[in-house]
Amino acid sequence: MGESKRRKTALGDKYGQEQNIFPWLPITKSQAKTIYDVTTRGAWIGIGILVAVWFTIVIIGPAFGLWGL
């Protein structure tokens, strides 16, 4: 009997299903990767917005005489 057959008989109905990261957390490994990718992209978007706002305030603002704002 091969290893996959032994694993299939040992796991029963759970064979072929993804495992959760933690037993108490109902998130699979592929869902965790998706969450990680989305939050990483959101962080980079936030950094880009921060740079754009900083550039507007520090460079463009004084050029138009908006020192007091």
DSSP file (Angstrom, degrees, kcal/mol; ACC not computed):
  #  RESIDUE AA STRUCTURE BP1 BP2  ACC     N-H-->O    O-->H-N    N-H-->O    O-->H-N    TCO  KAPPA ALPHA  PHI   PSI    X-CA   Y-CA   Z-CA
    1    1 A M              0   0    0      0, 0.0     2,-0.0     0, 0.0     0, 0.0   0.000 360.0 360.0 360.0 132.1    0.0    0.0    0.0
    2    2 A G     >  -     0   0    0      1,-0.1     4,-2.0     4,-0.0     5,-0.2  -0.241 360.0-106.0 -78.5 168.2    1.4    3.4   -1.0
    3    3 A E  H  > S+     0   0    0      1,-0.2     4,-2.6     2,-0.2     5,-0.2   0.882 118.5  53.1 -62.0 -40.2    1.8    6.4    1.2
    4    4 A S  H  > S+     0   0    0      1,-0.2     4,-2.4     2,-0.2    -1,-0.2   0.876 108.4  50.1 -66.7 -35.4   -1.1    8.3   -0.4
    5    5 A K  H  > S+     0   0    0      2,-0.2     4,-2.3     1,-0.2    -1,-0.2   0.902 111.2  49.1 -68.6 -38.8   -3.5    5.3    0.2
    6    6 A R  H  X S+     0   0    0     -4,-2.0     4,-2.2     2,-0.2    -2,-0.2   0.925 112.7  47.7 -63.5 -43.2   -2.4    5.2    3.9
    7    7 A R  H  X S+     0   0    0     -4,-2.6     4,-2.6     1,-0.2     5,-0.3   0.896 110.6  52.6 -63.9 -39.5   -2.9    8.9    4.2
    8    8 A K  H  X S+     0   0    0     -4,-2.4     4,-2.0     1,-0.2     7,-0.2   0.904 111.9  44.2 -65.5 -41.6   -6.3    8.6    2.5
    9    9 A T  H  < S+     0   0    0     -4,-2.3    -1,-0.2     2,-0.2    -2,-0.2   0.850 114.8  49.8 -71.3 -32.5   -7.5    5.9    4.9
   10   10 A A  H  < S+     0   0    0     -4,-2.2    -2,-0.2    -5,-0.2    -1,-0.2   0.898 117.6  38.4 -72.2 -39.8   -6.1    7.7    7.9
   11   11 A L  H >< S+     0   0    0     -4,-2.6     3,-1.5     1,-0.2     2,-0.4   0.796  83.9 179.3 -83.9 -28.8   -7.8   11.1    7.1
   12   12 A G  G >< S+     0   0    0     -4,-2.0     3,-1.2    -5,-0.3    -1,-0.2  -0.496  70.5   5.5  68.2-121.3  -11.0    9.7    5.8
   13   13 A D  G 3  S+     0   0    0     -2,-0.4    -1,-0.3     1,-0.3    -2,-0.1   0.711 126.7  63.9 -70.8 -21.1  -13.4   12.5    4.7
   14   14 A K  G X  S+     0   0    0     -3,-1.5     3,-1.6    -6,-0.1    -1,-0.3   0.451  73.1 122.8 -83.8   0.9  -10.7   15.2    5.3
   15   15 A Y  T <  S+     0   0    0     -3,-1.2     3,-0.1     1,-0.3    -7,-0.1  -0.448  79.1  12.9 -66.5 129.9   -8.5   13.8    2.6
   16   16 A G  T 3  S+     0   0    0      1,-0.3     2,-0.3    -2,-0.2    -1,-0.3   0.326  99.3 118.3  87.9  -6.9   -7.7   16.4   -0.1
   17   17 A Q  S <  S-     0   0    0     -3,-1.6    -1,-0.3     1,-0.1     2,-0.1  -0.646  70.1-105.3 -91.3 150.3   -9.0   19.3    2.0
   18   18 A E        -     0   0    0     -2,-0.3     2,-0.2    -3,-0.1    -1,-0.1  -0.403  32.8-121.4 -71.9 149.2   -6.7   22.2    3.0
   19   19 A Q        -     0   0    0     -2,-0.1    10,-1.1     1,-0.1     2,-0.1  -0.598  23.6-114.9 -87.6 151.8   -5.6   22.4    6.6
   20   20 A N  E     -A   28   0A   0     -2,-0.2     8,-0.2     8,-0.2    -1,-0.1  -0.468  20.6-122.1 -77.8 158.1   -6.3   25.4    8.8
   21   21 A I  E    S+     0   0A   0      6,-2.4    -1,-0.1     4,-0.3     7,-0.1   0.960  99.6   8.9 -64.5 -51.2   -3.4   27.5   10.0
   22   22 A F  E >  S-A   25   0A   0      3,-0.6     3,-1.2     5,-0.3     5,-0.3  -0.943  78.8-122.0-125.0 149.7   -4.5   26.9   13.6
   23   23 A P  T 3  S+     0   0    0      0, 0.0    -1,-0.1     0, 0.0    -2,-0.1   0.828 114.4  46.2 -61.3 -29.9   -7.1   24.5   14.8
   24   24 A W  T 3  S+     0   0    0      1,-0.1    -3,-0.0    -4,-0.0     0, 0.0   0.494 102.1  73.7 -91.1  -4.1   -9.1   27.3   16.5
   25   25 A L  E <  S-A   22   0A   0     -3,-1.2     2,-2.0     2,-0.1    -3,-0.6  -0.942  72.4-147.9-114.5 115.1   -8.8   29.7   13.5
   26   26 A P  E     +     0   0A   0      0, 0.0     2,-0.4     0, 0.0    -2,-0.0  -0.228  61.0 112.7 -81.7  53.6  -11.1   28.8   10.5
   27   27 A I  E     -     0   0A   0     -2,-2.0    -6,-2.4    -5,-0.3    -5,-0.3  -0.990  56.5-143.8-125.0 127.2   -8.7   30.2    7.9
   28   28 A T  E  >  -A   20   0A   0     -2,-0.4     4,-2.1    -8,-0.2    -8,-0.2  -0.321  29.2-104.5 -82.8 171.2   -6.9   27.9    5.4
   29   29 A K  H  > S+     0   0    0    -10,-1.1     4,-1.9     1,-0.2     5,-0.1   0.870 120.9  50.1 -66.0 -37.4   -3.4   28.5    4.2
   30   30 A S  H  > S+     0   0    0      2,-0.2     4,-1.9     1,-0.2    -1,-0.2   0.872 110.2  50.4 -70.4 -35.3   -4.5   29.8    0.8
   31   31 A Q  H  > S+     0   0    0      2,-0.2     4,-2.4     1,-0.2    -2,-0.2   0.887 108.7  52.7 -66.6 -37.8   -6.9   32.2    2.4
   32   32 A A  H  X S+     0   0    0     -4,-2.1     4,-2.4     2,-0.2    -2,-0.2   0.889 108.1  50.6 -64.3 -39.0   -4.0   33.4    4.6
   33   33 A K  H  X S+     0   0    0     -4,-1.9     4,-2.5     2,-0.2    -1,-0.2   0.902 110.1  50.0 -65.2 -40.3   -1.8   34.0    1.6
   34   34 A T  H  X S+     0   0    0     -4,-1.9     4,-2.4     2,-0.2    -2,-0.2   0.920 111.0  48.9 -63.2 -43.8   -4.6   36.0   -0.1
   35   35 A I  H  X S+     0   0    0     -4,-2.4     4,-2.5     1,-0.2     5,-0.2   0.915 111.4  50.3 -61.2 -43.0   -5.1   38.1    3.1
   36   36 A Y  H  X S+     0   0    0     -4,-2.4     4,-2.2     1,-0.2    -2,-0.2   0.918 110.9  48.5 -61.4 -44.9   -1.3   38.7    3.2
   37   37 A D  H  X S+     0   0    0     -4,-2.5     4,-2.3     2,-0.2    -2,-0.2   0.907 112.3  48.5 -63.0 -42.6   -1.2   39.8   -0.5
   38   38 A V  H  X S+     0   0    0     -4,-2.4     4,-2.4     1,-0.2    -2,-0.2   0.920 113.0  46.5 -65.8 -44.3   -4.2   42.2    0.0
   39   39 A T  H  X S+     0   0    0     -4,-2.5     4,-2.1     2,-0.2    -1,-0.2   0.863 111.7  51.8 -68.7 -33.9   -2.7   43.8    3.1
   40   40 A T  H  X S+     0   0    0     -4,-2.2     4,-2.0    -5,-0.2    -1,-0.2   0.926 111.1  47.1 -65.8 -43.9    0.7   44.2    1.5
   41   41 A R  H  X S+     0   0    0     -4,-2.3     4,-2.2     1,-0.2    -2,-0.2   0.910 111.5  51.6 -63.4 -41.5   -0.8   45.9   -1.6
   42   42 A G  H  X S+     0   0    0     -4,-2.4     4,-2.3     1,-0.2    -1,-0.2   0.875 107.6  52.7 -62.6 -37.6   -2.9   48.2    0.7
   43   43 A A  H  X S+     0   0    0     -4,-2.1     4,-2.3     2,-0.2    -1,-0.2   0.914 109.5  48.2 -65.0 -42.1    0.3   49.1    2.6
   44   44 A W  H  X S+     0   0    0     -4,-2.0     4,-2.2     2,-0.2    -2,-0.2   0.875 110.6  51.3 -66.7 -36.1    2.1   50.1   -0.6
   45   45 A I  H  X S+     0   0    0     -4,-2.2     4,-2.3     2,-0.2    -1,-0.2   0.917 110.0  50.2 -64.3 -42.2   -0.9   52.1   -1.7
   46   46 A G  H  X S+     0   0    0     -4,-2.3     4,-2.4     2,-0.2    -2,-0.2   0.891 109.4  50.7 -62.3 -40.3   -0.9   53.9    1.6
   47   47 A I  H  X S+     0   0    0     -4,-2.3     4,-2.3     2,-0.2    -1,-0.2   0.907 109.9  50.6 -63.6 -41.5    2.8   54.6    1.3
   48   48 A G  H  X S+     0   0    0     -4,-2.2     4,-2.1     2,-0.2    -2,-0.2   0.902 111.0  48.0 -63.3 -41.2    2.2   56.1   -2.2
   49   49 A I  H  X S+     0   0    0     -4,-2.3     4,-2.6     2,-0.2     5,-0.2   0.905 110.3  52.7 -65.0 -41.5   -0.6   58.3   -0.9
   50   50 A L  H  X S+     0   0    0     -4,-2.4     4,-2.5     1,-0.2    -2,-0.2   0.907 110.2  47.6 -60.6 -43.0    1.6   59.5    2.0
   51   51 A V  H  X S+     0   0    0     -4,-2.3     4,-2.7     2,-0.2    -1,-0.2   0.901 111.8  50.5 -65.3 -41.0    4.4   60.4   -0.5
   52   52 A A  H  X S+     0   0    0     -4,-2.1     4,-2.2     2,-0.2    -2,-0.2   0.912 112.6  45.9 -64.5 -42.4    1.9   62.3   -2.7
   53   53 A V  H  X S+     0   0    0     -4,-2.6     4,-2.5     2,-0.2     5,-0.2   0.921 113.4  49.4 -66.1 -43.4    0.5   64.2    0.2
   54   54 A W  H  X S+     0   0    0     -4,-2.5     4,-2.9    -5,-0.2     5,-0.4   0.928 111.3  49.5 -60.9 -44.8    4.0   65.0    1.5
   55   55 A F  H  X>S+     0   0    0     -4,-2.7     4,-2.1     1,-0.2     5,-1.5   0.902 111.5  49.5 -61.3 -41.3    5.1   66.2   -1.9
   56   56 A T  I  <>S+     0   0    0     -4,-2.2     5,-2.3     3,-0.2    -1,-0.2   0.921 116.3  41.0 -64.0 -44.6    2.0   68.4   -2.2
   57   57 A I  I  <5S+     0   0    0     -4,-2.5    -2,-0.2     3,-0.2    -1,-0.2   0.914 123.7  35.5 -72.3 -42.9    2.5   70.0    1.2
   58   58 A V  I  <5S+     0   0    0     -4,-2.9    -3,-0.2    -5,-0.2    -2,-0.2   0.872 132.0  20.3 -84.2 -37.7    6.3   70.5    1.1
   59   59 A I  I  X5S+     0   0    0     -4,-2.1     4,-0.8    -5,-0.4    -3,-0.2   0.898 129.9  33.5-100.1 -53.0    6.9   71.3   -2.6
   60   60 A I  I  ><S+     0   0    0     -5,-1.5     4,-1.1     2,-0.2    -3,-0.2   0.886 111.4  60.7 -78.1 -38.9    3.7   72.5   -4.3
   61   61 A G  H >4XS+     0   0    0     -5,-2.3     5,-2.2    -6,-0.3     3,-1.0   0.931 106.0  44.4 -56.9 -53.3    2.2   74.3   -1.3
   62   62 A P  H >45S+     0   0    0      0, 0.0     3,-1.0     0, 0.0    -1,-0.2   0.796 105.2  64.1 -63.8 -27.2    5.0   76.9   -0.8
   63   63 A A  H 3<5S+     0   0    0     -4,-0.8    -2,-0.2     1,-0.3    -3,-0.1   0.811 107.4  42.3 -66.2 -28.2    5.2   77.5   -4.5
   64   64 A F  T <<5S-     0   0    0     -4,-1.1    -1,-0.3    -3,-1.0    -3,-0.1   0.344 121.2-107.7 -98.0   5.4    1.7   78.9   -4.4
   65   65 A G  T < 5S+     0   0    0     -3,-1.0     2,-0.6    -4,-0.3     3,-0.3   0.807  71.2 143.1  77.3  30.3    2.3   80.8   -1.2
   66   66 A L    > < +     0   0    0     -5,-2.2     3,-0.6     1,-0.2    -1,-0.1  -0.328  16.0 133.2 -97.9  50.4    0.2   78.5    1.1
   67   67 A W  T 3   +     0   0    0     -2,-0.6    -1,-0.2     1,-0.2    -6,-0.0   0.864  65.8  56.2 -68.7 -37.1    2.5   78.8    4.1
   68   68 A G  T 3         0   0    0     -3,-0.3    -1,-0.2     1,-0.3    -2,-0.1   0.607 360.0 360.0 -76.7 -12.1   -0.2   79.4    6.6
   69   69 A L    <         0   0    0     -3,-0.6    -1,-0.3    -8,-0.1    -2,-0.1   0.484 360.0 360.0 -85.5 360.0   -2.2   76.3    5.9
